Amino acid sequence: MNLEGTIAHGAAQDLLNVVPTSAVLGAEIRGIDLKSLDNAQFEAFRRAWHQHEVLLVRGQTLSDQDLVAFSRRFGDLDWAPVQETGRRFVEGLPEIYIVSNVKVNGEPIGSLGSGEAVWHTDMSYLDVPPMASMLYALEIPPAGGNTSFCSMYAVYDALPAELRQRIATLKIKHDGTYNSGGYLRQGVTATNDPRTSPGAVHPLVCTHPDTGRQMLYLGRRRNAYLLGLELSESEALLNELWQYAERPEFSWEHVWQVGDLVMWDNRCTMHRRDPFDDTARRIMHRTQIKGSARPV
Ligand SMILES: [Fe+2]
């Protein structure tokens, strides 16, 4: 743990009830209403978020406007990506992205359906990806649809020194062809060649701009490509790195309840979602806070 984290923990604990999970990342903040955090509590919340990477707050009653207002306290928001239906966003609320399998008149109201969403970082196919995502649970299925988060600090720390040395200066292309549910993004031509697929190039090892900690930046597996390597070398090295990233000891699994707000650091974590029964309803609303700079 770095110094900032140590100090932040003490200060955050004085102002907020921070209950860490038993995993390497994640904490629940108890006893607060996100609609009425004062400035000191808000700063403590931000510090706890830097330290724990993912925060959970249960029992919230947030309108879309409340969700946008709380998200904006962290910075400017990204507009939601185009939904799989081609619709851009909720009428009048360009910041809200709907993650849902629910259909109205045969048309999905949101994205990602009910299947598995594979490990990924949100929108890392952009030059400046969002720094944070917030997901608020409005309806959840009786079983399934859990979301897991993994710490890319912990994954990096676990790499053998030899491997860390081998990847220290590599750059990785983060694919922009498919979303985490495997759906083709709007306006993109399908391709399965990682060398030519559209996307953004980032360093494979990045330094977190707020905590100063180093992390592995994988984004997602499909169509990822390590620049300057033969495709077969790139595939082999990525597979080796993903074996670390997918180890259960680096992740925390969240079982949703209605009224849960989860905020994750989109720079140092990845997340995935379990499938669930498509006849059940799951509705989540998401916002994203703009990143301040390209990953370095
Ligand atoms: Fe996501």
Residues whose N, C-alpha, C, O or C-beta is under 5 A from the ligand:
A	BS01	LIG	D122
